[in-house]
Amino acid sequence: MKKRSSLQIMARLTGLVRPLAFVMLGAVIMGVAGFLSAIFITVFGGYAVLDVLGINRGISLTTIFISVCIFAVVRGILRYAEQACNHYIAFRLLALIRDKVFGALRRLAPAKLECRDKGNLISIITSDIELLEVFYAHTISPCCIALIVSGIMTAFLSGIHVLLGVTAAAAYLIVGVLIPFIISRRSREKGEAFRSEFGEMNACFMDSMRGLREIIQYGFGEKRLDDINSRSDKMSGIESEMKKTAGTNSAVTGQIILVFTVIMLAVSAILYQKGSIGFDGVLLSVITMASSFGPVLAVANLGSGLSQTMAAGSRVLDILDDTPEVRENISGAQIEFEGAGLKNVHFSYGDEEILKDVSLEVKKGTITGIVGKSGSGKSTILKLLMRFWNTGSGEIHISGKDIREILTTSLRENEGYMTQETQLFHDSIENNIRIAKRDATREEIVEACRKASVHEFISSLPNGYETEVGELGSTLSGGERQRLGLARAFLHNAPLFLLDEPTSNLDSLNEAIILKALRGEKDRTVVLVSHRPSTMRIADTTYAMENGRMS
């Protein structure tokens, strides 16, 4: 995670409020008016006491009573309106941030996301973003409100005597700025550690749920449970320390408020003895001081709680600031497929060299086979043809153009890619296939399924094409999922098929049907990766991969 200061994180997050600036301004104005109403309920109570004591300040008891009633009603209304505005801003911005994060993930995929911990990613796009509600609903406007109200009350007390105003300003600065800053510094590392552990816990649970059968089969449950308990204890320990810090913060803040109230009493008493102010000045200054800490107290209480929010914000910004390995071409050339090829291509995953001076030619209307051991670089060639990564050196061309110069949408339209693992969504079979062509008719889907030798299986299901496949296709076998993946490829109907082990989970009969369908696609160009000799019989040209080299 990139190191950022709390001020940097807050500045970045605050910048997102710009589209809702007028709503935020309204929340601040209503918050200021609301707090002033609450404060002056007490202050006007002081005026009432003075009136009873015979010290006339020019305000009658009737006026004081009516004013206090108005202040009480207005305070309730304005408090509700302020909170409504703040939460409106918060939830609108959370939706905006989620949209930005999903857009960032789309740009980063697949290269930057293949090795990322999926459980941690889910934690960021769910709980971490949700935690930003604290910042948008309970931080920005309260800080502005505290600043404005503190300024007004300092001016009010300075009107009684300048020294009283200085005392109040010092109190507001210590409670509203110094204490939150110190507490935030102390608890930041704990907040970052807690969010990191929370993400790791999500990943652990996801792994455990996906591998439940293996855990049961090999008696690994106790070890897995110990791991979860250990992580839970670690999280509990961090949270306990954070709560202790929050408790200390609350206690220290309360003590400082009491101390400054006493200081205000002492200062006003000294000024009274010197004749600088009257008894009314002593009473009003102490009452005003004691009742005006609400706004800065709201800010002070954010100190420890804000540490998690800042850590969550930093994790979200890490995704937004990450740069993709491959940037989509949005202004390149449109193409019609006329062949493809690699020329002297080198490629590495980090420091691990995968392809070394690889060249091959894919002629239009032919089937090109690539064979080799696992890890030899066969699948990597298909990913480079899809431009999921850029080559380290060398050239990949399609229809005579460098792949980097081709409009990305045009490239995707000309390529149909089937991976070794077919990803299915928790939806109907029809919708899972329709992802390859969103406006496809049922007839087109059925035809694609016939070519993939899966139509009869689907028809035998109780709900046919409307059958739900379960999460990650859990209700289907590996071969059934693979044939649905092939159906997607056939429905996409791209001129270039990139097929990665398309028959690895199929029996001989289904393999033969699918290979016959591929061979029957006369205008189709196919790049076929497989370790099965029976699958490679349909290839017009076969290349062998070994240790990243091609022959």
MARFINU-946653 format. One record per atom (N, C-alpha, C): residue in one letter; z, x, y. Coordinates in pm, whole numbers, plus 50000, padded with zeros to 5 digits. Example, Ala and Ser with C-alpha at 12.3 -4.5 7.8 and 13.67 -1.06 7.14 Angstrom:
2
a507805131949431 a507805123049550 a507805132049670 s507085128549775 s507145136749894 s507875129050003 
end
This chain:
551
m500005008449881 m500005000050000 m500005008850124 k499115005650219 k499035013450343 k500295011450425 k500815022450480 k502015021750562 k501665016550702 r502335005850741 r502175000350875 r503554997750932 s503714999251062 s504974995751125 s505064980551137 s506284975551153 s506474961051169 s505714955951291 l505684964051399 l504974959851520 l503474958651494 q502914967851414 q501494967251382 q501174954751301 i502034951851202 i501834939951118 i501924927351204 m502954926651290 m503144914951374 m501974913151470 a501464924151524 a500334923451618 a499094917951547 r498824922751424 r497664918051349 r497794903251314 l498974899351269 l499184885351230 l499144876151351 t499694880851464 t499694872751586 t498274870751638 g497414880751619 g496034879551663 g495294867851601 l495744863651482 l495084852451414 l495414839051479 v496414838951569 v496824826351633 v495854822151743 r494964831151783 r494104828651899 r493414814951898 p492844810251784 p492184797151787 p493154785651816 l494454787751794 l495444777251814 l496394780851929 a495904788552024 a496754793552132 a497344782252216 f496554771552242 f497064760652325 f498174752952254 v498054751552122 v499124744852045 v500384753452050 m500224766652036 m501364775752044 m502014775152182 l501194774552287 l501724773452423 l502554760652439 g502044749752383 g502774737052387 g504104738152316 a504104744852198 a505344746452121 a506374754552201 v505904765052269 v506824773452348 v507404765452465 i506554758052536 i507034750252651 i508064739952605 m507754732952496 m508704722852446 m509984729352394 g509854741252334 g511034748252285 g511944752652398 v511334757852505 v512114762052622 v512834750152683 a512094739152704 a512694727152764 a513794721552675 g513584722152544 g514584717052451 g515864724952454 f515744738352451 f516944746752456 f517674745452589 l516934744652698 l517574742752829 l518334729452834 s517744719252771 s518434706252765 s519754707552690 a519714714752577 a520934716552497 a521984724552573 i521544735152640 i522484743652715 i523124735852829 f522304728052902 f522834721253020 f523644708752987 i523624704452861 i524594694252820 i526004699952837 t526194712452791 t527504718952804 t527804722652949 v526784727753017 v526984731753157 v527384719553241 f526714708353220 f527064696253296 f528444691153257 g528864694053129 g530244691053092 g531214698853179 g530844711453210 g531654719653300 g531734713653439 y530594708453487 y530584701753618 y531524689653618 a531554682453503 a532434670653492 a533904674953502 v534234686053433 v535614691153439 v535984694653583 l535074701353652 l535324705153792 l535524692853879 d534724682453852 d534854670153931 d536224663753910 v536684663853781 v537994658253749 v539094666253818 l538904679553828 l539894688253892 l539814687454044 g538884679754094 g538774678054238 g537924688454306 i537204696654227 i536304706754285 i534914700654289 n534494696354403 n533224689054415 n532044698754423 r531104697354328 r529894705754328 r528654697654371 g528914685754428 g527804677654480 g527144668854376 i527744667854254 i527184659354148 i528254649554104 s527964636654110 s528944626454071 s529074625553920 l530204619853875 l530404618053730 l529324609153669 t528894599053744 t527844590053693 t526544597753670 t526184605853767 t524964613953753 t525074623653635 i526264629653621 i526484639053510 i526334631853377 f526954619953365 f526894612453239 f525464608553203 i524734603353302 i523334599353277 i522494611553239 s522724622553311 s521954634853284 s522204639853142 v523474639953101 v523824644752966 v523154636052860 c523164622752882 c522494613752786 c521004616652778 i520384618952894 i518944622152897 i518684635452826 f519514645552857 f519364658552792 f519444657352640 a520394649252591 a520594647752446 a519364641652380 v518824630952442 v517634624352386 v516424633652392 v516244639952509 v515104648952528 v515174660752431 r516404665952410 r516574677252317 r516074673652178 g516444661952129 g516024657751995 g514514656351985 i513914649752085 i512464647652084 i511704660852092 l512134669352185 l511424682152204 l511594691352084 r512764691152022 r512984699451903 r512034695351791 y511904682251770 y510994677251667 y509554681151700 a509144679051827 a507764682151866 a507474697051854 e508454705351894 e508254719951882 e508054723951738 q508924719051648 q508804722451507 q507514717151446 a507104705151489 a505844699451439 a504664708351478 c504644713051604 c503574721951649 c503584735151573 n504774740951557 n504884753751488 n504404752751344 h504784742151275 h504374740751136 h502894736951123 y502394729651221 y500944726951223 y500184740051233 i500624748551327 i500004761851344 i500124769751214 a501324769851156 a501574777951036 a500654773950922 f500574760950894 f499804756650778 f498294757750802 r497874755750927 r496464758050958 r496104772750940 l497014781650984 l496744795950974 l496834800850830 l497724794950751 l497784798850609 l496474795450540 a495904783850574 a494604780150518 a493534789950563 l493584793850691 l492614803550745 l492754817050676 i494014821450656 i494254834450591 i493784834150446 r494054823150377 r493564822050238 r492054823150234 d491394816450327 d489944817150334 d489474831450357 k490154838550448 k489804852550476 k490054861350354 v491164858850283 v491494866950165 v490474864550054 f490114851950030 f489114849149927 f487764855249965 g487444854950095 g486224861550140 g486274876550117 a487454882550142 a487624896950117 a487504900149969 l488104891849884 l488004893949739 l486554892949694 r485824883449755 r484404882049720 r483644894749757 r483954900749873 r483274913149914 r483664924849825 l484914925049783 l485414936349704 l484954935649558 a484674923549510 a484294921949370 a482874927149346 p482624932049222 p483604934049115 p484234948049115 a483594957549184 a483994971649169 a485464973949202 k485924968849319 k487284971749364 k488344963349289 l487904952849219 l488864943949155 l489004946149005 e488094953848946 e488134955548800 e489434962048755 c489934971448832 c491134978648791 c492394973548862 r492254963148946 r493424957649014 r494214948848919 d495534949148935 d496424940948853 d496254926348894 k495744918048802 k495434904048836 k496694896148869 g497804898848800 g499044891848830 g499524894848972 n499364907349014 n499754911249149 n498854904649253 l497564903749221 l496634897049312 l497004882449330 i497334875749219 i497714861649226 i498974860149310 s499914869549296 s501134869149375 s500814870149524 i499844878549560 i499494880249701 i498854867649757 i497884861749684 i497144850349739 i497914837249726 t499074837449662 t499894825349654 t501194827549732 s502164834149669 s503504834949730 s503534843549856 d502774854749859 d502814863349978 d502244856250100 i501114849650082 i500524842250194 i501444830850235 e502044824050137 e502954812950168 e504154817950250 l504584830150223 l505734835650293 l505444838050441 l504164839150477 l503804841150618 l504124828950703 e504404817650638 e504834805650711 e506064808650795 v506944817450745 v508154821350820 v507774827750953 f506754835950950 f506334842951072 f505714833251172 y504784824751124 y504064816051215 y504894804151264 a505774798951179 a506554787251218 a507894790751281 h508444802451247 h509824805451287 h510004818951356 t508904825351396 t509054838551458 t508374839451594 i507084836251601 i506334838451725 i506904830251840 s506904816851823 s507404808651935 s508894810551959 p509764812151856 p511174814951886 p511374827551969 c510574838051944 c510694850252024 c510304847652169 c509204840252189 c508774836852326 c509804827952394 i510314818252319 i511314809152375 i512574816752415 a513014825852326 a514234833652356 a514044842052482 l512874847952498 l512604856252616 l512654847952744 i512004836252741 i511924828052863 i513284821952896 v513954816252793 v515254809852817 v516274820252865 s516244832052803 s517184842652845 s516954846452990 g515674847053029 g515354850153169 g515874839453264 i515684826853227 i516144815853313 i517664815953325 m518364817953212 m519834817653216 m520394829853290 t519694841153278 t520114853053355 t519994850153505 a518894843553542 a518694840053684 a519764830053730 f520084820353643 f521084810153677 f522454816753701 l522854825853611 l524144832553626 l524144842353743 s522974848553770 s522864857553885 s523044849754015 g522714836754011 g522914828354129 g524384826654161 i525244827654058 i526684827154080 i527164840854129 h526734851454056 h526994865154099 h526084874454017 v525514884554083 v524574893654017 v525194900253895 l526454904253903 l527104910953791 l527184902053667 l527334889053688 l527354879653575 l525974879053509 g524934879453591 g523574879553537 g523294892053456 v523764903653507 v523584916353434 v524314915953300 t525524910553300 t526294909553175 t525564900853073 a525024889453120 a524284880453030 a523034887252975 a522304894253064 a521064900953020 a521364911352912 a522474918952930 a522864928852829 a523164922152696 a523874910852702 a524214903552578 a522974898652507 y522034892852583 y520794887652522 y519974898852458 l519904910352524 l519124921652472 l519734926852341 i521054928052338 i521714933452218 i521574923752101 v521834910752126 v521784900752018 v520344897851975 g519444896752073 g518084892352042 g517094903452013 v517414915952051 v516454926952031 v517054938051945 l518184943651989 l518734955351922 l519164952351779 i519934941751760 i520414938551624 i519264935351529 p518304926451566 p517174923951475 p516394936651442 f516244945751542 f515494958051518 f516214966751415 i517514968251431 i518294976651338 i518284970651198 i518534957551188 i518564950951057 i517204951550989 s516144949351068 s514784949951012 s514484963850957 r514884974351030 r514664988050983 r515424990650854 r516654985650847 r517484987850728 r516954980550605 s516374968850626 s516004960550512 s514524960950477 r513724968550554 r512274968350531 r511904973550392 e512474985050355 e512144990850225 e512524981450111 k513664974650126 k514094965150024 k513114953450015 g512624948850132 g511654937950134 g510364941850065 e509874953950092 e508644958750028 e508854960149877 a510024965349838 a510324967049695 a510384953549624 f510974943549690 f511094930349629 f509724923949609 r508844924549712 r507504918549697 r506714925749590 s506854939049581 s506154946649478 s506644942849339 e507964941749323 e508524937849194 e508134923649157 f508064914949257 f507664901149232 f506244900649176 g505354908649236 g503974909349186 g503914914949044 e504724925449017 e504754931248883 e505284921148780 m506264913148822 m506804902848732 m505734892448699 n504954888248798 n503844879048774 n502864884648673 a502534897448691 a501584903948600 a502164904448458 c503454907348447 c504104908048316 c504074894548246 f504354883848320 f504314870448263 f502904866648220 m501914870248302 m500534866948269 m500104874248141 d500444887048132 d500144894648011 d500804888347888 s502054884347905 s502804878647792 s502204865447746 m501784857147841 m501204844247805 m499854846047736 r499044855347787 r497724857547726 r497844863947588 g498874872347570 g499024879247442 g500084873047352 l500344860047371 l501434853547298 l501254854347147 r500024852347100 r499774852746955 r500074866546898 e499614876846969 e499854890346920 e501334893846924 i502034889247028 i503474891847039 i504214885846921 i503854873446886 i504494866646771 i504114873446641 q502814876546626 q502324882246500 q503004895546466 y503184904146567 y503714917446541 y505194918846575 g505864907446596 g507304907846621 g507684915546746 f506864914246849 f507074921846973 f507864913847076 g508294901647039 g508924892647134 g510194898147196 e511064904447113 e512334909547164 e512114920647267 k511164929547236 k510864940447329 k510304934747461 r509434924747448 r508844918747568 r509914911547651 l510834904747582 l511914897847651 l512824907747723 d513094919047658 d513914929447722 d513234934547850 d511914935947844 d511154940647960 d511264930648075 i511124917748042 i511224907248145 i512634906848203 n513644907748115 n515034907648163 n515334919648253 s514784931048214 s514984943148295 s514374941448434 r513154935848439 r512504933448568 r513294923148650 s513784912748582 s514564902448651 s515834908248711 d516514916848633 d517744923048683 d517464931948804 k516324939048799 k515974947748911 k515714939449037 m514954928349020 m514684919549133 m515974913449187 s516854909349094 s518124903349134 s518974913249214 g518964926049170 g519714936349242 g519204938349383 i517854938749397 i517264940549531 i517594928549619 e517474916549561 e517744904349639 e519214903749680 s520104908149591 s521534908249624 s521814917449743 e521164929249743 e521344938549855 e520814932549985 m519694925449974 m519104919150093 m520024908150148 k520634900550058 k521544889950102 k522814895750166 k523284906950111 k524434913650173 k524084918350314 t522884923650329 t522434927950462 t522364915950557 a521834904650506 a521744892550588 a523134887650628 g524084888250534 g525454884150564 g526104893050668 t525864906150653 t526394915650752 t525804912850890 n524494910450890 n523804907251016 n524434895151083 s524654884551006 s525234872251061 s526634874651117 a527454882151040 a528834884851083 a528864893251210 v528044903951213 v528014912751331 v527534905151454 t526484896951435 t525954889151548 t527024879651603 g527734872751512 g528794863751557 g529894870851634 q530264882551585 q531304890251654 q530844894751792 i529604898951803 i529094903751932 i529024892252032 i528654880351985 i528624868752074 i530024865752129 l531024866252039 l532414863952083 l532854874652181 v532494887252151 v532884898352239 v532274896452378 f530994892852385 f530354891352516 f530864879052591 t531274868852516 t531884857352583 t533194861352650 v533974869552577 v535244874652634 v534954883852751 i533904892352738 i533534901352848 i533144893152971 m532384882452949 m531984873853061 m533224867753128 l534194863653046 l535434858253101 l536164868853185 a536224881053131 a536914891953202 a536214895353332 v534894896353329 v534134899853450 v534294888953555 s534164876353512 s534304865353609 s535724864553664 a536724867553580 a538124867453628 a538344878253733 i537774890153710 i537904901153807 i537244897353939 l536044891353928 l535344887054049 l536124876054123 y536794867454045 y537604856754105 y538794862754183 q539444873054117 q540584879554183 q540164886354314 k538924891654315 k538444898454435 k537904888654539 g537854875854501 g537364865654592 g535864864754600 s535164871454508 s533694871154510 s533154857754462 i533884851154371 i533494837854323 i534734829154318 g534514815854310 g535614806654299 g535914803354154 f536894794354135 f537244790353999 f536054783553930 d535274776054010 d534094769453953 d533124779753895 g532994791253961 g532114801853911 g532614807453779 v533934809153766 v534524814053639 v534224804353526 l534524791553549 l534354781453444 l532884780153403 l531994778853500 l530564776853469 l529954789053402 s530344801153447 s529764813253386 s530174814753240 v531444811853209 v531904813153070 v531274802452983 i531224790053032 i530604779152955 i529124781952932 t528454786253037 t527004789153026 t526754800352926 m527564810952934 m527394822152843 m527594817852698 a528654810452672 a528974806552534 a527924797152475 s527264789152562 s526324779052510 s524864783452512 s524574795552561 s523174799552582 s522644809452478 f523414811852372 f522964821652272 f522024815652165 g521814802652171 g520984796252068 g519624802752046 p518814804652151 p517484810652132 p517524824852076 v518424833452131 v518454847252082 v519084847851943 l519984838451913 l520574838051779 l519524834751674 a518564825951710 a517464822551619 a516634834951587 v516454843451688 v515694855951668 v516524865851586 a517824866751616 a518684876251545 a518744873151397 n518724860351360 n518794856451219 n517514859451143 l516454862851216 l515194866251150 l515214880451093 g516084889051144 g516054903351113 g515874906550968 s516814902350882 s516744905850739 s515714897650665 g515614884650701 g514644876150632 g513214880150661 l512994885950779 l511644889650819 l511124901750743 s512024909350677 s511584921350605 s510634917650491 q510954906850418 q510044902450312 q508734897450369 t508814890250482 t507594885050545 t506684896450589 m507274906950647 m506474918450691 m505844925650571 a506614926650461 a506084932850339 a504934924550283 a505114911150283 a504044902250236 a502824903450326 g503064903750458 g501954905150552 g501184918050531 s501904928950503 s501244941850481 s500384941450354 r500884934650249 r500114933650124 r498844925350146 v498944914850227 v497764906750258 v496774914850340 l497284922350439 l496394930650522 l495724941650441 d496394946550335 d495774956550249 d494474951350189 i494474938450150 i493264932450095 i492214930550204 l492654925250319 l491704922650428 l491074935450481 d491824946550477 d491334959250533 d490594967950432 d490674964250305 d490034972550202 d488524972050218 t487874983250197 t486414983950211 t485754982850074 p484704974850062 p484034973349933 p483264985849892 e483144987849762 e482324998849711 e480864996549744 v480444983749737 v479044980149763 v479024968849865 r478304970549973 r478174959950073 r476904951950044 e477034938750049 e475884930250023 e474834932350131 n473574932150090 n472454933450183 n472074919450230 i472284916650359 i472004903250411 i470734902750495 s470024913950502 s468804914250584 s467684922050516 g467774923450384 g466784931250312 g465544923250275 a464794928950181 a463504923050142 a463664912850031 q462854902250037 q462724892749926 q461754898749825 i462004896349697 i461124902249595 i460684891749493 e459584894649428 e459154887649307 e459114898349198 f459744895549085 f459944905948985 f458624910948927 e458464924348932 e457264930748876 e457644942848792 g458894943848751 g459334955248672 g460514962148739 a461204970548661 a462384977448712 a462514991048645 g463424999248696 g463615012248633 g464705020348698 l465175030648628 l466135040448679 l465455054048677 k465735062048779 k465135075348786 k466195085548823 n466475094648728 n467435105648749 n468775100848806 v469325090448744 v470545084248794 v471775091348740 h472695094648831 h474025099748796 h475045089548845 f476095087448768 f477125077948809 f478475081848748 s479535080048830 s480895083148783 s481845072048825 y482825069148737 y483975060848775 y485065070448820 g485215072148951 g486165082048999 g485715096048960 d486575103148885 d486235116748841 d485575116848703 e485475105248641 e484905104548506 e483405102048513 e482625112048472 e481165110648475 e480695102048359 i479905091648390 i479445082148288 i477975084248256 l477145085048360 l475695086748340 l475255100148397 k474405107148320 k473935120348361 k472415120748355 d471785120448470 d470325121948479 d469595111848390 v469945098948406 v469365088348322 v468115082748387 s467065081448310 s465825075248357 s465325065648249 l464845054148291 l464185044848197 l463265035648277 e462295030048210 e461335021148275 e461345007748202 v461464996948279 v461464983448224 v460204976448272 k459254974548182 k457984968348219 k458104953148213 k457394946548303 k457434931948310 k456934925848179 g457654915648130 g457244908348010 g457604915147880 t458394926047886 t458764933347764 t460264931947738 i460664935547616 i462074936047579 i462444950647559 t463364955447643 t463814969247637 t465204969847577 g465364977147469 g466654978247402 g467364991247437 i468694990547447 i469515002447469 i470625002547364 v470675013147284 v471685014347179 v472545026547206 g473695026947141 g474585038347156 g476015034547124 k476865044747111 k478265042447080 k478985036047198 s480155030347171 s480985024747278 s481375035947376 g481275032847505 g481635042647607 g480515052147642 s479325050147588 s478215059347616 s477515056347748 g477825044547809 g477235041247939 g476205030047936 k476085023047820 k475075012347809 k475345001047908 s476574995847906 s476914984647995 s476844988648141 t477145001348170 t477105006148308 t475705005048366 i474695007448285 i473315006348332 i473024992148380 l473494982148304 l473264968248344 l473994965248475 k475214970348489 k475974967948613 k475304974548733 l474704985948712 l473974992548821 l472714984748857 l472044979048756 l470874970548784 l471264958048861 m472484953148838 m473004941748914 m473524946049052 r473594958949075 r474164965049197 r475614961049219 f476364961149110 f477814959749122 f478404972949174 w477724984049148 w478064997149204 w476785003449257 n476935013049346 n475815021349387 n475815034049303 t474665039649283 t474555052049205 t475135063749284 g475615073749209 g476055086049276 g474865093449332 s473815094449252 s472555100249297 s471455094349209 g470235096549246 g469125090549173 g468725077349236 e467795070449170 e467235058149229 e467115047149124 i467435034949166 i467165023049085 i466195014549165 h465105010549102 h464105002749175 h463764990049098 i463494979649171 i463024967049115 i461824962649197 s460734959649130 s459464956049195 s459044966549296 g459304979149261 g458874990249345 g459764993049464 k460844985349482 k461734987449597 k463084992849550 d463635001849632 d464985006549605 d465934994549606 i466794993749506 i467654981949490 i468554979749611 r468874990549685 r469734989249802 r469024982749920 e467674982149914 e466894976350024 e466574961649999 i466984956449885 i466644942649847 i467744933149893 l467354921749947 l468304911349985 l469144907749862 t470454907849878 t471344905849762 t471104892349695 t470914881649774 t470664868449714 t469364868449635 s468344875449685 s467064876449613 s467244884149482 l468064894849488 l468334902749368 l468994894149260 r470014886249303 r470714877749207 r469814866949148 e468884861849230 e467964851549182 e467004857049077 n466724869949085 n465764875948993 n466404881648868 e467754881348862 e468444887048747 e469394876848685 g469354875848553 g470334868048479 g471154877548394 y472464877648415 y473334887848353 y474354881048263 m474384885548139 m475384880548044 m476254892247998 t477564891048021 t478484901747985 t478984900247842 q479714910447794 q480264909847658 q481304898747645 e482074896447751 e483094885947750 e482654874647843 t482404862947785 t481984851347865 t483214844647926 q483264844048059 q484394837648128 q484114822848145 l485004814548093 l484864800048105 l486004794648191 f485694784048266 f486674777848353 f487294765648285 h488464761748332 h489154750148274 h488454737548324 d487324734548261 d486464723448305 d485634719048185 s484714709748208 s483874704948098 s482834715448061 i482294714047939 i481244723247894 i480044722447988 e479664710348027 e478504708648115 e478694715948248 n479874714448309 n480114721048437 n480204736148422 n480674740948306 n480724755248281 n479334761248270 i478394753548217 i477024758448207 i476304756848341 r476594745748409 r475924742448534 r476184752848644 i477194761348625 i477484771548726 i476264780548749 a475394781648648 a474204790148660 a473124783748747 k473194770348760 k472214763148843 k472844749848883 r473384749449003 r474234738149042 r473484724849048 d472174724949073 d471424712449080 d470694709248950 a471094715548839 a470424713448711 a470644699248660 t469624693548597 t469744680448534 t470344682048394 r470804670848336 r471334671448200 r470254676448102 e469004672348125 e467914676548035 e467734691748039 e467824697648158 e467684712248170 e468844719348099 i470034713748111 i471194719648046 i471044718947895 v470604707447845 v470414705747700 v469364715547648 e468274717247722 e467214726447680 e467744740847674 a468534744847771 a469144758247771 a470064759847651 c470814749547619 c471744750147506 c470994750747373 r469844744047365 r469034745047242 r468564759447221 k468124765947329 k467664779747317 k468804789047276 a470024785647320 a471184793847288 a471834789647156 s471214780347085 s471694775846953 s473124770346960 v473404762647067 v474744757147082 v474714741947103 h473524735947114 h473414721647141 h474024713347028 e473734716946904 e474244708946791 e475774709546785 f476334721146814 f477794722346816 f478394713346924 i477794713647045 i478314705447155 i478204690647121 s477074686747063 s476854672647028 s477854667746924 s478374676846840 s479334672946736 s480734670546790 l480974674746915 l482304673046975 l482504658447016 p483734653347014 p484004639147047 p483464635047183 n483584643647283 n483104640347418 n481834647847456 g481194654147358 g479944660947383 g480014670847497 y479084669747591 y479024679047703 y480164677147803 e480904666147792 e482054663647880 e483344669447825 t483284676047710 t484474681747648 t485074692847735 e486384692247756 e487084702747831 e487254715047742 v487014726847797 v487074738947715 v488444745747719 g489354741147804 g490674747447813 g490624759947899 e491814765047934 e491904776848019 e491274788947950 l490334795548021 l489614807247970 l488874804147840 g488524791347821 g487794787547699 g488624788747573 s489944786647585 s490864789147473 s490634779947354 t489954768547373 t489734759147262 t488474762547184 l487744772947224 l486504776547158 l486624790147090 s485784792246989 s485774805246922 s484974815247005 g485064828046967 g484334838347039 g482834836047035 g482324832046919 g480894829546906 g480444817746990 e481274807246997 e480924795447077 e480904798847225 r481884806747269 r481894810847409 r480674819447440 q480314827947346 q479174836847368 q477874828947381 r477724818647299 r476504810447306 r476454802347436 l477614798147486 l477624791347616 l477214801047727 g477614813647713 g477184823747809 g475674825647807 l475094825447688 l473644826447676 l472954814147735 a473564802347715 a472994790147773 a472954791247924 r474004797047983 r473994799348128 r472804807948168 a472594818748092 a471494827948124 a470144820848116 f469974812748011 f468714805447998 f468554795348111 l469644788548151 l469554778648259 l469244785348392 h469794797148416 h469544804448541 h468054807548557 n467404809848443 n465954811048438 n465414822148528 a466124833348533 a465664844748612 a464574852248536 p463674858848605 p462614866248535 p463124878448459 l464294883848498 l464854895548429 l466194891748367 f466284892948233 f467524890648161 f468204903948135 l469484904948169 l470304916548135 l471374911648039 l471234914847912 l472104909347808 l472934920447744 d474254919147756 d475174929247703 d475814923947575 e475374929147460 e475864924947329 e475834909647314 p474664903447329 p474594888847329 p474824882547191 t474754890347084 t474884884646949 t476064890546872 s476954897646940 s478014904946869 s478964895846792 n479164883346838 n480084874246772 n479374863246693 l478074865046667 l477304854446603 l477004857846458 d476854847146378 d476414849146239 d474914851546238 s474394855146121 s472984859046109 s472034847746146 l472404835046109 l471524823646136 l471394821346286 n472534820646356 n472484818446501 n471844830246573 e472074842346522 e471434854146582 e469924852846573 a469434848746458 a467984847446438 a467384836946530 i468094825546548 i467594814846634 i467504819846779 i468534826946823 i468564831646962 i467514842446985 l467374851546890 l466364862046906 l464954856146908 k464744845646828 k463444838946828 k463184832546965 a464274826547024 a464124820447156 a463804831047261 l464454842647251 l464184853447347 l462754858547332 r462324860147208 r460974865047182 r459924854847228 g460314841947226 g459384831447268 g459224830347418 e460104836847494 e460004836547641 e458994846947685 k457714843347683 k456634852947703 k456674859847840 d457044852347944 d457014858048079 d458364864248117 r459284864248021 r460614869348050 r460714884348020 t461394891648108 t461674905748085 t463134906948046 v463404914247938 v464764914847886 v465194929447871 v466394932447921 v467064945147891 v468224941647801 l468184946547678 l469094942147573 l469974953747527 v471274952247546 v472234962147499 v472874956847371 s472814964447264 s473424959947138 s473604971747044 h474604970446954 h474784980546851 h474234975646717 r473724963146713 r473204957346588 r471734961146567 p471424967646457 p470014970646429 p469164958046418 s469744947046365 s468984934546350 s468584928946486 t469434930446585 t469134925546720 t468044934046783 m468074946946758 m467114956146820 m465694954946764 r465524947246655 r464174946046596 r463194939146692 i463724931146786 i462804924046876 i462424932646997 a463044944347013 a462774952747129 a461404959347119 d460664959347230 d459384966347236 d459594981347252 t460624984847328 t460974998947350 t462485000347337 t462915010847268 t464375012847250 t464775026547302 y465845026747382 y466425039147433 y467785041147367 a468125053447339 a469425056747280 a470285063947382 m471555059647393 m472515065847484 m473545073847406 e473855085847454 e474915093847393 e475505102947499 n476825101647518 n477555109747616 n476925109147755 g476495096947794 g475955095047928 g474515099147946 r473875104147839 r472475108247848 r471605098847767 m470325097947805 m469415088447741 m468265095947676 s467875090547559 s466705096247492 s465835084947439 
end
